[in-house]
Amino acid sequence: MPEEKESKEKIEKEEKLLAETEKKSGALDDGKKENEEKSAVKEIKKKKSKKNKAQILKGRANIQCTYNNTLINISDLNGNILGWSSSGLLGFKGAKKATPYAATQVVANVSEKAKKYGVRELEVSVKGVGSGREASIRALSANGFELVSIKDNTPIPHNGCRPKKPRRV
């Protein structure tokens, strides 16, 4: 209740300030003044409606490194995604998406999103054989996360599908 009174008082003060500045300018019509006052009030209300994000201390990082891209998502222990990114999302094109540098940039982007939720400890799960594997794990620890465990989930066939032919350069 006291918070609502304070917010109403702030809104009233800002409305008075708007009215005073418009009186000084005197160049606007009455109809425009009313619209501007209403829009100012709406903007203030929108700012107040921000929700507080829950503080999650422990999370899970899934890193998928393919030959062409690196994808990383960070979730809480229930599996709810807190943030995700990929090297293609950050603007890397073609062969540059698969570089270790791109992987570190992806980690930096995801870590900003995860830190908004207060994540400090991560269980890392790596999948794939791309060049961004080790770089992304190092970047996670460098960005201030404590790595609790690192698990390799790379799928290994038991002589299933025929592999790709080797490149001849």
N, C-alpha and C positions, 0 to 999 in steps of 0.2 A: 504493500500500500504506500509506504513512504517513497518508494522508487517511482511509482506512477505519478505522485504529486510532483516530484522533482522533474520528471520528464515533461509533464504538462507545463510546469513553470518555464522550463527551457524553451519549449515550443512557443509559448506566449511571448517570451523575451525576444526570440528571433523574429516573430511576426511583427512586433513593435519596431524592431530595427529595420526590417524590410519596409514597413510603412513610412518610417522617417526618411530613409534614403530615397524612396519614390517621391515623397513630398518635395525634397530638395531638388531632384532632377526636374519634376514637373512636366516633362515632355511626353509622358505616356498617357494614354486614355484610361478612363476608369475601368473599363472592361478588361484591359490588358493587366492592370494592377491586380485585380481579383484573381485572374488566372495564375499570375506569377506567385502570389501568396499561397494559393492552393498547391502549386507544384513544389514550392519550397517546403511546405508542411509534409507533403507526400515523401519527399526525399529524406527528410528527417526520420519519418516513421520507418522507411525501408532500412535505414542504417541501424535502427534499434532492433530489428527482427533477426539479427544474426544469432545463430545457435552456437552454444559452446560445444566444441568437439570433445568427445570422451577421451580421457587420457589412457592410452594403451601402452604399457611398458614393454611388452614382449610381442614380437611378430615373427612372420615367416616370409623369407624372400625366395621366390622362384625365379631362377635364371635359366633361360633357354637360349643356347648358343648354337645357331645353325651355321652352315658355311656362308650364308648370305646376310645374316642379320643377327642382332642380339636383342632379346626381349626380357624385360625384368618386371615383375610385379611384387608388391609387398602387401601382405594381408595380416589380419590378426589371427590368433590361433583357432578361431572358429571358421576361418576361410573367407571372411568378408574383406574385399579388396580395399586397401587404403590408398594405393597409388600405383600406377603402372606407366611404363614408357618403353620405347624402342628406338633404335638408332635411325630408323626411317622416319619416325615421328619428329625427331629433332632436326631433320633436314638433310641428313646424309643420304647420298644417292649412289646407286650402283655398288661397286666393289668397296667403297669407303664405309659402307654400313657394317662390314664384317671386321673392321680393324679394332685392335685393342683400345685405341684412343676413343673411338665411338662408344665402346662399352663403358669406359670411365665417364663419359659425358652422360650416358643413359643413367648410370648409378647416381651421378650428382643430381640429375633431374628428379629421380624417384625419391632420393633421400630427403629433398626439400619437402616433398608431399608427405612423407612418412613422419618427419620431425614435427609437422603441424599437429599430429596426433600424440606426440610424446613418446614415440617408439625409441627404445635404447638398445634392446637386445634382439638379435635376429637368429633364427634357425635358417640356414642357407641350404637350398636344394638346387643342384646344378644338373642340367639336362642338355646333352648335345656335345659335339666335338669341335665347335668353332673356336676361332682365335681369341674371342673375348672372354673365355672362361676364367682364366687366372686374373686377368686385368680387372674384371668386374668384382671378384672376391676381394682383391687388394683394395679396390676403390671403396668398397663397403666398409672395410675396417678403417680406411683413411678418413672417411666421412663421419667418424665418431660413433659407429655402431659397435657393440660388443657381440662378436660372433660366437654363439653358444655351441653350434654344431654345423658341420659342413657335410652334406650328403650328396653322393653322385647317383643320379637316377637315369643315367644314359642308357637307352634301350640297346641291349646286345642280342643279336639274333642267335638262335641255336641252329644255324644253317637253314634259315628260312628263305627269304627272297634273294635273288641273285644280285650282288653288289654292282655299282656303277663301274664301267670300264675305266682304267687309269688314263689320265691325259697324256698325250704325246705332244711335247712342245718342240 
